[in-house]
């Protein structure tokens, strides 16, 4: 059986300072990742993405800006990464 090796600065922590997209149970969120802990992540310049459009497009088809920094529960995140 292979042994899992824990690597520091991977996952969400490795993306600190980047503009990330979080695919969650009900919505997609995007913003600059500025905080990560066991229960939530903090996004600045955050938006809810209601329509992605084509992933090859440089902008989202419909992303609504949120008025302040935004927190997302890590338990709702299905996947994440750098998209736009």
C-alpha positions as CSV (number, residue, x, y, z in Angstrom):
1,X,0.0,0.0,0.0
2,X,1.3,3.5,-0.9
3,X,1.8,5.9,1.9
4,X,0.4,9.4,1.6
5,X,2.9,12.1,2.1
6,X,1.8,15.5,3.4
7,X,3.2,18.4,1.4
8,X,3.2,21.9,2.9
9,X,1.9,24.8,0.9
10,X,-0.4,22.6,-1.2
11,X,-4.2,22.9,-1.7
12,X,-5.8,26.2,-0.7
13,X,-2.8,27.3,1.3
14,X,-0.7,27.0,-1.8
15,X,-3.0,29.4,-3.6
16,X,-2.9,32.2,-1.1
17,X,-2.8,35.6,-2.8
18,X,-4.1,34.2,-6.1
19,X,-7.5,34.8,-7.7
20,X,-9.2,31.5,-7.1
21,X,-12.5,30.0,-8.1
22,X,-14.4,27.8,-5.6
23,X,-17.0,25.3,-6.8
24,X,-19.4,24.9,-3.9
25,X,-22.6,22.9,-3.3
26,X,-24.9,25.7,-4.6
27,X,-22.8,28.5,-6.1
28,X,-19.4,29.3,-7.6
29,X,-17.3,32.0,-5.9
30,X,-14.3,33.8,-7.2
31,X,-11.9,36.2,-5.6
32,X,-8.4,36.8,-4.2
33,X,-7.7,34.2,-1.5
34,X,-6.4,36.0,1.6
35,X,-7.3,33.6,4.4
36,X,-7.6,29.9,5.1
37,X,-8.4,28.0,8.3
38,X,-10.1,24.8,9.3
39,X,-13.6,26.1,8.8
40,X,-13.6,28.8,6.1
41,X,-11.7,30.7,3.5
42,X,-11.7,34.5,3.1
43,X,-11.9,36.1,-0.4
44,X,-11.3,39.8,-1.2
45,X,-12.7,41.4,-4.4
46,X,-15.1,38.5,-4.3
47,X,-18.0,37.6,-6.7
48,X,-20.7,35.0,-7.1
49,X,-20.5,33.4,-10.5
50,X,-24.1,32.8,-11.8
51,X,-23.1,31.9,-15.4
52,X,-19.6,30.9,-16.3
53,X,-20.0,31.1,-20.1
54,X,-17.3,29.3,-22.0
55,X,-14.2,28.5,-19.9
56,X,-12.1,29.8,-22.8
57,X,-13.6,33.2,-22.5
58,X,-11.5,35.8,-20.6
59,X,-14.4,36.9,-18.4
60,X,-17.3,35.2,-16.7
61,X,-20.7,35.6,-18.5
62,X,-22.4,36.7,-15.2
63,X,-20.4,37.3,-12.0
64,X,-22.0,39.6,-9.4
65,X,-19.5,41.4,-7.1
66,X,-20.0,41.1,-3.4
67,X,-19.8,44.3,-1.4
68,X,-17.0,43.3,1.0
69,X,-14.6,40.5,1.8
70,X,-16.5,37.2,1.7
71,X,-16.1,34.0,3.8
72,X,-16.9,30.6,2.4
73,X,-17.3,27.5,4.5
74,X,-14.7,24.9,3.5
75,X,-17.3,22.1,4.1
76,X,-19.2,23.4,1.0
77,X,-16.2,23.5,-1.3
78,X,-16.3,20.6,-3.9
79,X,-13.3,21.8,-5.9
80,X,-11.1,24.8,-6.5
81,X,-8.4,26.3,-8.7
82,X,-7.2,29.1,-10.9
83,X,-9.5,29.8,-13.9
84,X,-9.8,33.5,-14.9
